[in-house]
Amino acid sequence: MAKIGVFYGSTTANTVMVVTTLNSELARAGFEVESHNIAGGDIKSMESYDLLVLATPTWTEGELQEDWKKALHQLGSLDFTGKRVALVGLGDQVNYPDHFVDAIAELAEYVYLGGGQIVGQWPVEGYKFNKSAAVEDGRFVGLVLDQNNERELTAERIRDWAGMLQEEFAGY
Ligand SMILES: Cc1cc2nc3c(=O)[nH]c(=O)nc-3n(C[C@H](O)[C@H](O)[C@H](O)COP(=O)(O)O)c2cc1C
């Protein structure tokens, strides 16, 4: 069974809840899932997975969640060569429409710099925002969830995205 390492940071627990649901969906899709809250400082173990999910909310007008910020120096030294990495971003499109889920763009940069491949890009349709650093070639670089305004859509979005990852992670 292919193994996925899920790494997340969360300040007010929305990402914790989302990751719990995501882990169940990925398990249902046939993956073995190991989940790590990066507040524990466990970044180096990313290197032991070929398949990764990295999840962060955006805070402070476009910035990474605080535990991710503390881990950046380690993240910058990781080798992502040969790894497939999928991103999950939480944000608030009503109150932060000019910085909606910006933080996953920053994680994507580190993955690219480390030689990894990003998978699981997600359509921008269905969201209302002005600007987001997380849009690349007309799609979000990862799954986008808005627990503040569209909580009722989260379960279905996660289910659809887990189905996408089943294909993108196939063969590993
Ligand atoms: C002070 C503050 C700043 C925020 N800044 C942003 C932002 O720039 N962009 C965005 O999309 N969401 C922003 N948010 C919304 C959070 O990303 C959202 O509440 C998220 O679900 C929090 O996840 P967590 O509970 O896992 O920390 C902000 C929220 C607060 C309270």
PDBQT file of the ligand as one rigid body, heavy atoms in Angstrom, charges set to zero:
ROOT
HETATM    1  C1  LIG A 201      -5.748  37.750  11.701  1.00  0.00    +0.000 C 
HETATM    2  C2  LIG A 201      -6.111  36.821  10.562  1.00  0.00    +0.000 A 
HETATM    3  C3  LIG A 201      -5.456  36.967   9.365  1.00  0.00    +0.000 A 
HETATM    4  C4  LIG A 201      -5.794  36.151   8.270  1.00  0.00    +0.000 A 
HETATM    5  N1  LIG A 201      -5.191  36.351   7.046  1.00  0.00    +0.000 NA
HETATM    6  C5  LIG A 201      -5.621  35.648   5.985  1.00  0.00    +0.000 A 
HETATM    7  C6  LIG A 201      -5.099  35.915   4.680  1.00  0.00    +0.000 A 
HETATM    8  O1  LIG A 201      -4.242  36.774   4.477  1.00  0.00    +0.000 OA
HETATM    9  N2  LIG A 201      -5.555  35.192   3.648  1.00  0.00    +0.000 N 
HETATM   10  C7  LIG A 201      -6.513  34.211   3.787  1.00  0.00    +0.000 A 
HETATM   11  O2  LIG A 201      -6.887  33.593   2.789  1.00  0.00    +0.000 OA
HETATM   12  N3  LIG A 201      -7.021  33.927   5.022  1.00  0.00    +0.000 NA
HETATM   13  C8  LIG A 201      -6.605  34.610   6.097  1.00  0.00    +0.000 A 
HETATM   14  N4  LIG A 201      -7.122  34.336   7.346  1.00  0.00    +0.000 N 
HETATM   15  C9  LIG A 201      -8.100  33.242   7.505  1.00  0.00    +0.000 C 
HETATM   16  C10 LIG A 201      -7.467  31.931   8.025  1.00  0.00    +0.000 C 
HETATM   17  O3  LIG A 201      -6.582  31.392   7.066  1.00  0.00    +0.000 OA
HETATM   18  C11 LIG A 201      -8.560  30.908   8.305  1.00  0.00    +0.000 C 
HETATM   19  O4  LIG A 201      -9.292  31.348   9.426  1.00  0.00    +0.000 OA
HETATM   20  C12 LIG A 201      -8.056  29.511   8.536  1.00  0.00    +0.000 C 
HETATM   21  O5  LIG A 201      -9.136  28.609   8.490  1.00  0.00    +0.000 OA
HETATM   22  C13 LIG A 201      -7.289  29.338   9.848  1.00  0.00    +0.000 C 
HETATM   23  O6  LIG A 201      -6.773  28.027   9.915  1.00  0.00    +0.000 OA
HETATM   24  P1  LIG A 201      -6.251  27.395  11.299  1.00  0.00    +0.000 P 
HETATM   25  O7  LIG A 201      -7.443  27.387  12.241  1.00  0.00    +0.000 OA
HETATM   26  O8  LIG A 201      -5.838  26.009  10.958  1.00  0.00    +0.000 OA
HETATM   27  O9  LIG A 201      -5.142  28.222  11.819  1.00  0.00    +0.000 OA
HETATM   28  C14 LIG A 201      -6.785  35.145   8.432  1.00  0.00    +0.000 A 
HETATM   29  C15 LIG A 201      -7.419  35.003   9.679  1.00  0.00    +0.000 A 
HETATM   30  C16 LIG A 201      -7.115  35.845  10.721  1.00  0.00    +0.000 A 
HETATM   31  C17 LIG A 201      -7.860  35.687  12.024  1.00  0.00    +0.000 C 
ENDROOT
TORSDOF 0
